């Protein structure tokens, strides 16, 4: 008989979140803990096992009712082997996540990339619900991505599918942390939006924002309030996202591009600019078909997506 619940865990460098999710994708219970990253891999695994036990105990769910657990981790990783190859924030190299957490919890366990899990969460329960093909773009320190084609996450044989942050939108352009120049991440991430703003100011452009340290949110606020430099920088961010969106529309003819991350709090102020830059892209048929939407699940996207992977593969 199939089990009633699965567990999704979303592991970040600072916090870990867990949720028990039923077969209809309703969250029956959720909790979180800080990630003891400095204490090493074994300590993190023990804390996640404890988090899972507490989650199920508080929700009065017996482990016999749980079909399995999926943990979403930063990568690169190899889900087939169940290992995280390298997670800089956690100081992990080649760690056996699936075996260790499976042994500690006694639950069937699988591993998923964190950006993929968040994208899959939006696909099954958020802004992508009802679409066939959806792309997620996450704007943060970097630019993450996930690609769902005909209902299936596109992981790829190297588990690196969906890395749209490192598609090049301006050959020879700004340096990216990955080693290339001109990546989407080097233009559209929250970090690079701040970087472009600070560089322009250092080059002598005036702005109402004069503090040495500026956040992406402050730049968006200043742009809304009419600061010319901030407006120009935000328009640039929207333009680069639109270029990438047009490439994705042409490549995959998706139904939806869902954008998540801190900058989406700017709401229509950002999305109107992205859509205005996007609709002017040539090759109209795929461009007109693809909707550009804001993610709706917030912090739940990762645990819901992980649970969705567990439901699909384990329960
Ligand atoms: Zn890159």
Boltz pocket constraint, residues with backbone or C-beta under 6 A from the ligand:
constraints:
  - pocket:
      binder: B
      contacts: [[A, 165], [A, 166], [A, 167], [A, 176], [A, 177], [A, 178], [A, 179], [A, 180], [A, 183], [A, 185]]
      max_distance: 6.0
